[in-house]
Amino acid sequence: MKLRDLTKETKKLEVVYKTSSGDFVINLEYRPQAITLAFLDELTNMLSGDERITYQMEKLVASWDLQDDDGKIIPITGEALSKYEVPFYLLTTIIEAISVDRKLLSEEAKKD
């Protein structure tokens, strides 16, 4: 297997974002193997929380179904996340859900 193939692999995940007005479901695909030593180094050297979140979103999330008011998919870039005012807590919920799912994958692999 080529390393490139491994790091581009994606996994589907449904994330439920809870608010006071109800639950919002976001369907996405993320890259389980995108966390590399270079990724961790970049993350460590970033100063602000918003840079860290947008960096993680750009590197980990391959696609999602979050749309703007016109029904167009919002790009997963720092610029678009800011432009469309995607809630910070939605982004952190997605990152946390990926972390939990990745941990479950690791635990399943240990059982095999």
C-alpha positions in Angstrom: 0.0 0.0 0.0 1.2 3.5 -0.8 1.3 6.0 2.0 -0.5 8.5 -0.1 -3.5 6.1 -0.4 -3.6 5.6 3.3 -3.6 9.3 4.2 -6.4 10.0 1.6 -8.7 7.3 2.9 -12.1 8.7 4.1 -14.7 7.6 6.5 -18.4 8.7 6.7 -19.6 10.2 10.0 -22.9 11.6 11.1 -22.5 14.4 13.6 -25.5 15.6 15.7 -25.1 19.3 16.8 -27.5 20.0 19.7 -28.9 23.5 20.2 -31.7 25.0 22.3 -33.9 24.9 19.2 -33.2 21.3 18.2 -30.7 18.9 16.8 -28.9 19.5 13.5 -27.4 16.6 11.7 -24.3 17.1 9.6 -23.1 14.3 7.4 -19.5 14.3 6.5 -16.5 12.3 5.4 -13.2 12.7 7.2 -9.7 11.5 6.8 -8.9 9.1 9.7 -5.2 9.0 8.8 -4.6 12.7 8.2 -3.1 13.2 11.7 0.6 13.0 11.0 3.7 14.3 12.8 3.7 17.3 10.5 0.0 17.9 11.3 0.7 17.8 15.0 3.7 20.1 14.6 1.7 22.7 12.7 -1.1 22.5 15.3 1.3 23.0 18.1 2.9 26.1 16.5 -0.4 27.9 15.9 -1.2 30.7 18.3 -4.9 31.2 18.3 -7.8 28.8 18.8 -9.6 29.8 15.6 -6.5 29.0 13.6 -6.3 25.6 15.2 -9.9 24.8 14.5 -9.9 25.9 10.9 -6.6 24.0 10.3 -8.1 20.8 11.7 -11.3 21.3 9.7 -9.3 21.8 6.4 -7.0 18.8 7.0 -9.5 16.3 8.5 -12.9 17.0 6.9 -13.0 15.9 3.2 -16.6 16.8 2.6 -19.8 17.7 4.4 -23.4 18.6 3.6 -23.5 22.0 5.4 -25.2 24.5 3.1 -25.5 28.3 2.9 -28.9 30.0 2.7 -29.0 29.4 -1.0 -28.5 25.6 -0.7 -24.9 25.6 -1.8 -22.3 23.5 0.1 -20.1 25.7 2.2 -16.4 25.1 1.3 -14.3 23.7 4.2 -11.7 26.5 4.2 -10.8 29.0 6.9 -12.0 31.8 4.6 -15.4 30.2 4.0 -16.0 29.2 7.6 -15.5 32.8 8.6 -17.4 34.3 5.6 -20.5 32.2 6.3 -20.1 32.6 10.1 -20.2 28.9 10.8 -20.6 28.6 14.6 -17.4 27.9 16.5 -19.1 25.4 18.7 -20.4 23.5 15.6 -16.8 23.2 14.4 -15.5 22.0 17.8 -18.4 19.5 18.0 -17.3 18.1 14.6 -13.6 17.9 15.7 -14.6 16.2 18.9 -16.9 13.7 17.0 -14.0 12.8 14.7 -11.7 12.3 17.7 -14.3 10.0 19.4 -14.9 8.0 16.1 -11.1 7.7 15.5 -10.7 6.4 19.0 -13.4 3.8 18.5 -11.7 2.7 15.3 -8.4 2.2 17.2 -10.2 0.2 19.9 -11.8 -2.0 17.3 -8.5 -2.6 15.6 -7.0 -3.8 18.9 -9.7 -6.4 19.3 -8.9 -8.0 15.9 
